[in-house]
Amino acid sequence: MGLILLILMIIVGGRQGWIAFLSLFLNFCYFYIGLVLVALHVAPLWVTLVLGTLILATTIFMGTEDLRVSISAFEAAFIVMIIVVSLVLLTEHFVQATGFSLENSNELEGMSILIGINYVKVGKMTMILSCLGAVAELTIALASGLREIITGQPFLKAPALLTSGLQIGQHIIGTTLNTLLLGFLGNFLALFVWFFGLNYSFGAIFNNKLLVTELVTVLISFIGVIIAVPITSGLVIWNSQKYVDKDEESQYDTGNE
């Protein structure tokens, strides 16, 4: 399946398809290294911050050849990641839904879980990393679209560009949120069938640790995607204006010479 994926990505995407596959492989390597570090009792939060930054940088900078687009998208995604980290730390303090649930008891029976790892912190790490893919996808798509508008209409003012960015973001948000929601429903379909087959009450389902953890993760991902739209739009406009100013200064200095 991996070989088929690689062939299709090269056929459809050409050189960029190969680069995208390479970034996917690198992100898997980052994730494995992070897993090893957590198993060696390195603080999960610091591992998450480093791992998240590497994943965002690899995904975004290898996803487009336009440096101005990738810089704006990475800056926006990094800011959103910091906001998501703060939100996860606050939310998990009140939810306390991480760790193993009763549904995991059969798989864990006879095994020792006293391995010296705080699974609350691991749960926070999972929540943070789960939303980075959607955030990176939105920021790079929005930055690319807004950059095209700026290139085609260089005389548009910042308020008009911001309005255009928000309009583009509205279209992207719809598909991104549906992708996250359908992924959540598809991932938990078997568990839902089990809940109803065993006649779980609505209260038991709604308060189930597995369901609550995944639902909170999806909601945080929703929030991260939504706030990424104005942040990305603002940074693209800011960076574009900054580059324009530098170009004008360079032309002015060249003319004086």
C-alpha positions, 0 to 999 in steps of 0.5 A: 500500500505504501508503494502504491501511494508513492507511485500515485503521488509521483504520477499525479504530483510529479516532483512535488508528490515525491517531496510530499511523500518524503515529508510524510516519511520524515514526520513518521520518523519524528513521531517515532523519536518522540515516542522513544523520548517519552518512553525514556521519561523525557517531559512529554510537553517539551517533546510535544513542542519540539515535535510539533515544530518539526512536523509543522516546518517539514509539512509546510516548507516541503509542501510549497516552493514559494518561500513567502507562502511557507514562511507566513503559513509556518508562523501562523501554524506555530502561533496556533500551536502555542494557543492550542497547547495553552487550551489543552493544558487548561481543558485537561485540567478540568476534564481529566479524561486521559489514561485507560478506560474500562474498555481497555481492561481486557487488553491490559489484564495481566500487564503492569501499568506501573511504568513511571509515565504520567498518562495525563501528560501523554494524553495532552501530547496526543491532543496537541499533535492530533490537530497540527495536520489540519492546522498546517493544511489550512494555513498553507492553503489559505496563504497560497490563495491569498498570495495569489490575490496579492500577486494578481492585484498588488494595489489592494489595501490591507482591509480588502486583502483581509476580507478576501483572506477571511472569505477564502478561509470560510470555504476552507473551514467548511471542508476541514471541519467536515474532514475532522468530524468524519474522521472522528465518527469513522474512528469511533463507529465500532465503539458506538455500535458496541455502546448501543449493543450493550445498552449503554445509557446516554449518560454513560456514553456521554461521560465515557473516557474514550469518547470524551477524550476524542471529542475534546480533541476534535473540538480543540482541533475545530478551534485551532482551525478557526482561529488559524484563518484570521491569524494566517490572513494577517501574517500573509498581509503583514509579510507581503507589505514587509517584503514590498517595503524592502523591495522599494528600499532596495530599488531606492538604494540602487537608483541613488548609486 
